[in-house]
Amino acid sequence: MSDDTTHDTVSLTPERAARDSSERLTALRRAGLGADSDPEMERFAAWVQRALSVPVALVSLVQPDRQVFPGMAGLTGPAATARSTPLTHSFCQYVVTSAHPLVITDVRLDPRLGDDLELPGLGVVAYAGMPLTDEHDQVLGSLGAIDTEPRCWTTDEIFALGEIARSCSTELRLRLARYDTSTETDRRDEAASAQRRAHQRSRMLLRASQSFSDTNTVHDVRARIDELLGGELAPTYVETVLRDRRGRLHSLPAGARTPTEADDLDGDGDVDPTAPRELTAPLRSHTPAAMAIREQRVVHYRDRDELATAHPVETVEAMRRRGLHTVVAAPVPGHAASAGAILLGWDRHDAVQTADLLTIATIAGYAGQALRRARDLRHRESVAHEMQNAMLTVLPEVEGLSMAARYAPADARLNVGGDWYDVTVMPGTRRPDAPVVGISVGDIVGHDLPAVTLMGQVRSMLRQAAWDHPGKPPSTVLSAFETANRELRLGAAGTAVLAYSHRIADGRWLVRWTNAGHPPPILIRPDGTAEQLVDHDALFGFDIAVGEVRTDHELLVEPGSALLLHTDGLVDAPGLDVDAATEALLATVAQVATATPDDIVDAAMGRLPEPAHDDAVALAIRFHAASEASPDAVPPPWARARPSHRGVG
């Protein structure tokens, strides 16, 4: 917003200062406000600081020779200690004498300010101030927002500041009204009622400015609307209506969570698949909600007669069936147009005041911001998980092996991670019926997008290292990757298991692996027993592993056995005992020892803690017997170089 709302430069002339001071000081004495801290004024200053995200906010009142701050937030230095400044440091005086808002992007560049304002000593660069008035519309002071750098104030910010200023003015007026209660009983009763309503509205708006901060989905936003508007205003009926890009309107019924087709419920091309919704009407329909959305304004009918003057009989009849007399529909703002509307109804005539309409509109504005944030969060989450899933391997078809893998993201939004699995036929295989299969499972440190991108690089680099070192054992390949990771300063760190396997002449399978600090693979035998392959070295990517010689471990596996590789998301979570969880996992997979790899990984992933705090991978490989013996199968060089030191059979 530009400074066009700033009125012509005004000066605090002695004549007007004297005239206003007499009236204003009398009112301020009646209100009991001065330089001392006032709890309510402090609350309004803190409200402005939070709502507009400004360093400093002030409730300022002008006295003959100074301005005082009964409410302040963020102010430091001598002015904060004294809770006042001379008029040479006062922007409030301009608001008081002009009786209009004062909005300035950069006070240093604005020629309209008087020469007597000592700008260097203020520490103020951008200023927005709203008048605080009494019941006679006399300006008592200002509610100001201050920034220490140039700022182009937005329309929403000025609107919010004006709304808070109205609430603050109401508080001032109530104080003045309370001063005369001893002689004006009727005025006292009216003021008390106004105070309660103003306080309720102030509390509601304050809660609204905070309540939507932790909403992540359309359902969350709908629940907050119910909580905020279903309290003090006490409507009989509350309905949130959202618009999709096809111009259809959808109702979000309270408490329902019915997934339906993707309909883009914020008008911007995205959808929350868990959000409940049912088609109610096209945008062109003659309903209060549709009108509020089309015309982008609050629609208010005090009774059914007013409703009937603007809507067809069927709309009036629908309100009658619901038992409603007063109806209000407030637009929920979107990016380019209204994203929807909040529809409220009461079972009595003239149930809301003008100030209530402002409260409803403000809450609808907060709801619109929350919907846009939910859309952006869904988009980022979707992109992150799609990118991670795109990096996961399509398992190859290998004679003599069957395999299955599962990946599950963490429940926390955007809590993507660096878990991966990979299976590939290695280069240098001499016979198609006896391929060497490379297997890797690992976990990059971190649960964010950088971890996902690093995971993709690490997986690809491991493949490249294997291709560059044909016939070499897993330890050599892993060490080659670590050298590249360190020399290129990639910064990848985590755990991994890298294994090679092929079928030997007697029909058994030779598995050779190296383990960089990863959860041990689990060997599942046909007899139903399960064993962890616990041999391991240090994690990769950390200083402790620099210069360490990686070791290989070998195992002869009987046909019918299975190997389960997994990440720590299956056994490690806050409050979970890792040893107990590991034993439970061993017992679970032992029960499906002869099942398919799909059944094995499903059983393993079924043990994920709820909620899942980490992503998880499970990869199961079943070793089958050869259809016929292959006595002339040529083993890879690493298998010929040394005999296995461990066997099963």
N, C-alpha and C positions, 0 to 999 in steps of 0.2 A: 504494500500500500504506500502511495506517495504522500508527500506532505500537503496535499491539496486540502486535507481536512484541517490544517493549521490556519487559524483565522489571522487577519491582519495584525501586525504588531501592535500591542497595547502597552501603555505605560501606567504605572501605579501613581496616578497624580495625587497630590496632597489632598485636594478637595474630595475626590472620590474615596481616597483612603480613609479620610475622617468620617465621611458619611457611612461607608460600609463598616468600618471598624466598630462604630457605636452599636449598630444593629447586630453585627456578627458576634462581637464579644459578649453581648447579652445572651445571645442564643448559646454560645459555647459555655458560658457559665451555667446556664440552665442544664446543659447536657453533661456538665461536670468533666469536661475534657481539657487537657493542657499538655504540658511536657511529660507528665508522668505516664508510665506504661498503662495501657488499658487492655484487658484480656481480649475483648471483642475486636478492638481495632488491630491488635496484634494478629488475630486470627485472619482478618481480611487481608492484611499485608502478606502473611504467609500464603494465603490462597492465591493472590496475584502472582507471587514468586513461582509457585508450582505451576499454575495454569499457563503462564506465558513463558516459563523457563528463563527468567531474567535474573541477573545477579542481585539486584536491589529492588525492593518495593516499599512504598511509603504511604501512610495515611498522614497528610500534611494539613495543618490548620494555620491560617495567617493571623498573627497578632500585630499590633501597631509597629513593632520594631524587629520582629523576628517571625520565623515559622517554626512550629513545634510538631513533634512526631509522636502522637499517642500510640501509633502502631507502626512498626518497621520490621523489615526482614532483609538480612544481608548487609546492612549498613555497618561500616567500621570507622575507627578513628575518632577524633574529637567530637564530630557531629553525633556519632552514636552515643558517646558518653553523656553529652549534654542533652541529647534528644531534641536538638534545635540547631538552627543556623540563622545568620543575619539574612535580611531580605535581599542582600546583594548576591546571595547564593540560592535564591528561591525561584524555581519555575512555577511553584504553586500560585504565586501572586498573579501570574498571567492568566491562569485558569479562573481565579477568583474574580479578577476585574473584568474579564471578557465573558464570564458565565458560559464558556464553550470549551469543548475538548481541545487539548493542545497535543499535536502529534508531530514529532520532529525526527527525521532520519539521522541527521548529524548537526548538532548545535553549533559546531565550529564553522559550518558553511552556510548557516541560515542568517541572512541579513536582516530578518524581521525582528530579531531580539534586540532589546535595548542595550545601549552601550554601557549601562551601569551594572550589567550582570557579569560577575567575575568568573568567567568560564574556566580559566586554568586551575582554579582552586577547587572546582566541583568534582572532578573525576567523572563527569557525565558527558556521554557522547550522543546517545539516542534517548529520547524521552517520549513517553505517552502518558497523558494525564486526563482524568475524567472529573467533572465537577461533583462535589458532594453537597447536596442541597437539603434545606429544611422543608417544612410543610408549605411554606410560602414561595418555594423555588428560589430562595436566596442561597447563594453559594457560600458554604461555610469553610470549604477547603477543597482538597483534591485527593484522588486515589491515583498514585503515579507508579509507573513501571520504568525502570532505568537500566540501560545497557551501557557497558564501558567501551563499546565499539559501534561503528555505524550499523544501523539496522533498519531495514525496510519493513515496517509493521504490516502484517497481513490483515485482511478484512476480518478473518475469524478471531485474530488476537484482539483487535479493537472491539469487536462485538463482545467477546468474553470479558474484556476489561470493563466495558460499559455495563454488562450484566452484574458483575461483582460490585461495581460502583453503585448500581441501583440498590442492591442488597445492603451495602454499607450505608447509603443514604436512608434506607428504611430504618436501620438501627439508630441512626442519629435522630430521625424524626420520632421514633418511639421513645427515645430518651427525653426529648423535649416534651413529648406528650405526657410522660410519666411525671414531669416536673409540676404539671398543673392538675394532677389527679385529685388533690385534696379539695378543690373547688369545682371541678368539672367532672362529675361522676359519669355522665354519658360518654364524654370524651375518653375517660379512663377505660371504660368497657370496650369501646371501639379500638382504642390503642392496644389493649391487651390481646384482643382477637387478631389485630393486624400483626402484633409482635409474634404471636404463635405461628401464624401463617408464614411470615417472613423468615422466622427461625427455621421452620420446617423446610421452606424452599432453599434457604442457605445451606442447611445440612444436606439436603438432597443433592444440590449442585456440587457441594464439596465431595460427597461420596461418589457422585458421577464422575468427577474429574480423576478419581483414583480407582473406581471399581472396574473400569474397562482395561486397566493397564496389564492385567494378566490373562486376558481373553485370547484364545488361539484359534477358535473355530466359530462358525455361525451359531452353533448350538450354545456355546459359551456366551456370545453376545445376547442371544435371545434370553438366556437365564438372567443375565444382569439387568436387562430391561424389565423383566418381571419383578426382580427384587427392588429396583429403584422406584418404579412407577406404581407398584402394587402396595406400597406402604402408606406414606403420608397422604397422597392424593386419593387413595382408596377407591379406584375405579371398580365397577362391577365386571367389566370385560376388558381384556388386554389381548391384542393380536398384533404380531409383527408380520408385515407383508413385504416380501422382497421381489424385485423385478429381475427377470432373466433377459438375455440379449435378444430373445425373440419377441419381447414385449408382453410376456405373460407374467401374471402376478401369482406368487405362491405364499401360502400361509405357513408359518412355523408353529404348529401347536405345541403348547407347553408339555414337557415331559416325554414327548415321543422322540424316538431315534430310529427312523425308518429309512434305510438307504434306498434311493431311487435313481433314475437316470440322471446323467450329468446335465444340468440346466443353467449353469452360470448364474448364481443367485446374487452377484454383486454388480452385474452389468458390465463386467470387464473380461469375460472369457474364461474364468476359473470357477471351480465348484468344490464344495466340501462334500465328499461322498458320504459322510456320516450325518449330515444335516437333515433333519426331518422336514418334509414339505409336501403340500398337496395343492394342486391347481385350484385357484379360486376364481379368477376373472382375467380377461384381457386388459391391457393397459388403457384401452379406449372406453372401458366400461364406466358407467355413471355411479361409482361408489365414492364415499369420502376418501378412502385410501388412494384410489386411482386418481382422483382429482388433486390430492396433495402431491402425488408423485409428478403428474403432468405439469402442474402449475408451480411446483416447488415453493409452496407456501403452507402455513398452518391453516387447516380448515376447522371451523368451530361452529357448532349448532347448539343453541341453548335448550332447544326442545324439538319435538317432532314437527311442529308447525314450521320452524325455520328450515329443518331438513327437507321438508316437502317442497319448499320454494325452490330448491336447487337440485333435487334428485327425483327420479321417477318413482312411481308407486311401489315397484318391487323392492327398491332400496329401502324405502320407509318401512315396508312390511318386514323386511329382514331385520331391521333394528327393533321393530315392535316384538317380533318373535323372541328376540334376545332380552326383552324387557328393558330396553335402553331408551332414555330420553335425551340426555346430554351426550353429544358425540364430538370427539376431537381426533383429527388425523394430522400428524406432523411428518413432513418428509425427512427421510434419512439420506443425507448427502452422499453422493458418489464422486467419481473423478470428473466426469463430464455432465452428468445428469443425476437425478435422484436415484439412489439404489433401491429405495423402498419407502415404506412408511410405517409409523407406529399408530395403531388405531386403538383409541380408548373410549369406553362408554360408561355412563353412570345411570342408575335406575331412578334418578330424580332430575327435576328441572334445574337449569342454571347452576350446575354443580361446581364450576370452576371459575376463577377470577382471571383477569388479564395477566397478572403476574404468574399465575399457574401456567398459562400458555407459553410464556417465556421460558419457564422451567422445563416444560415438556420439549420445546424446540431445542433447548440447550442439550438435554439428554439425548435427543435424536441426533444432534451433531456429534456428540461423543461416540454414539453407537456407529455412526458412519465412519469415523476415524478407525474404530476397532474393526469394522468389517474390512476396510482397506488393508489394515495390518494383517488380519487373518488371511486375506487373499495373497498378500506378499509372502507370508510365512508358508502357506501351502505351496506356492510356486517354488520357493527356495528348497523346501523339503522334497518336493517331487523331483526337481532337477538333481539334487544331491543323490537321492536313492536311485534314480534312473541312471545316473553316471556310474554309480557303484555297481549296479546290476549289469550294466553294459561291459564292465571290466571283468566280470566273472566268466570262467571258461565254459564252453560247450564241451561236455565230456565226449571223448572219442570212442569209437567202437574198436575194441581190441580183442582178437581171438583169444579165448581162454579166460577172459576177465569180464565181469559185469560190475557196474559201478553206479553210484547215485550220490548226489550232493545236495545240500540245502544251505541256504544263507538266510538269516533272520536279522533284520535291523533292530536296534534298541527301540524301546517304546518312546523314549524322550524325543521330542521333535527336534529335527536337524541333528540328532545325535548319531550321525553316520560314523563309520569307523573304517579301519584299514584291514579288516579280515579278508583273506582270500583263500582260494583253492585253485589248483591247476593240475591237469593231467595231459601229457602229450607223449607221442611216440618219438623216441630219441633218434638222432641221426646215427648212421653207422651200423644200423641193424642188417645182419647178413642174410637172414631168412625171414620171409613174410610170416611164417608160422611160428616164429620165436622172437617177436619184437621185444625191444627193451623199452619199458615204459617209465617216463619220468613223472614223479608225483611231488607236489609241494603244497603245503598248507602253512599259513603264517598270519601274523598280526602286527601291523604297524602301530607304534605308539600314537595315541591321539584319537579323538572322536569328532572330527570336523572335516571340512572339504580338503584342506591340505593333506590330511591323513589318507583320504581316498585317492588323491592324485599320486601321492607317494606310493601307495599300494600298487597302482597300475604300473608305475615305473619299475618298482622292485620285481614284480612278477615278470615283466618283459625282460628285465636285465638278467634274471635268473635263466630264462629261456636262452637268451643270447649267450650267456656264459656257457651253457650246456652245448650249444651249437659250436662255440669256439673251442671247446675242449672235448671233442668226441672220444669216447672210450675212457675218459677219466672218471674217477669215483666222485660221489656227491660232495665230499669234503673239499676237493680241488675246485669244483664249480662254485660252491658257496664262498670259498676264500677268494676266488676271482671276482665274484660280485662285490665282496666286502672291499676289495682293493679299489674297484671302480667307484663304489659309493663314497669311499674316503677321499680319493684323489679328485673326484668331481665335486666334492663338497655337497653331495645331494642331501645329506642330513637325515637319511632314513635310519630308523632304529626300531627294533622290535624282536620278535621271535619267529622261528621258522623251522620246519622239518622238510628236508629235501631227500627223496628216496628214489632209487632205481630198482626195477624188478623185471625178471624174465624167467621163463620156464626152462629148466635144465633137462638133460637127457632122460632121467628116471621119472619125469613127469611132475616132480616137485617144482616149487617156485623159489627162486633166490631173491631175497630182498636185502638191499644194502642202503643204509641211510646215515645221515648226519643230522644232529639235533642242536639248534642254536637256542637253548633256553625255552623251548616250546613245551606245552603240555604233552606228556608221552603218548605216542600212538597206542592203540589197544588192539592186541591180537585176539580174535575170537575163534576158538577151535570148534570143530564139528561136534565134539562131545559136550559142548555147552559151557566150557570154562573160558574165562577171559583174563588176559594178563596184560599189564602195562609194560611197554618197552622203555624202561626208565633211563637208559644211557643218554647223556646229553652233555653239551658244552655250554659256554656262556652265550648270552644274547648277542645279536649283531648290532653294530652302530654305536656301541659304547666304548669308552676308553679301555675298559677292562678287557675287551676282546682283541685289542690291537696287538699283533704279534703272536696271538694264540694259535697253536696248530690244531686245526679241526680234525676230529677223529671220525672214522667210519665204523659202522656196526653192521653185522651180517646175521641173516636168519634164513633157514630153510623152512619153507611153509608147505604143509601137506595140502593137496587139493581138497576143496570143501571148506577151508578156513576163510576167514574174512579179516580185513584190517580196517579199523576205524581211526581216522585222523580228525581232530577237532580243535577249535580255539577255546580260550579260557572263558568265553561267555557262557559255556555250558556248566562250569563248575565254580565260577568266582563271581560273587556279587556282595554288596554291603550286607553285613549280618549273616552271611552264609559261610559255614565251615568248609574249606576247600577239601580237606581230607574226607569228610563225611559225604560231600557231594560227589567226589570221585568214586568212592565205594558204591554209592547209589547208582552212578552211571555204569560201573562195571556190572552190577547186578542186573540192571535194565537190559544191557546189550547181550548178556549171557542168556537171557530168556528168549531172545530172538536169534540165537546163534545160527540156526539153519534157515532163517528167513531170507528174503531177497534184500539186496542193498537198500532198496527204497524203504522197506520195513525197518531196517536197522537205523537209518538216519532219521526216520520219522519217530522211532522210539527214543532216540537220543535227544532230538530237538524237543520232544514232548516234556523233557525235564527242565526246560528253561524256566528260571525263576520269574515270578510275576510281581511287579512289573520288571521287564528285562532292562537292566542298566547298561548292558554292553551288547554289541552285535555278536553274532555267533555263526560258526561254520561247522558243518559235519560232512565228512566225505567217507563213504564206505566202499570197499573194493572186495569182491568175492573172487577167489582163485579156484578155477575149475580144472578138472582132470583133462589131459590131452585125449583127443579122439583116437590117436594112435601114437606110439612111441616115436620119438625123433632122436635116435642115437647119434646122428651126425650133426645135431644142432651146434652151432659155433657160439660159445659164450663171448660176451664182450671182454675187452682187454682187462678191465678192472676186476672181472670175475675170475680170469685166468691168472691174475697176478698173485693171488694168495688164496688159500682155502678159507672157507667160512669157519668161524670159531664158535658158532652157536647153531644148533639145529633143533628142529621139532619133528617128531615122528616116532 
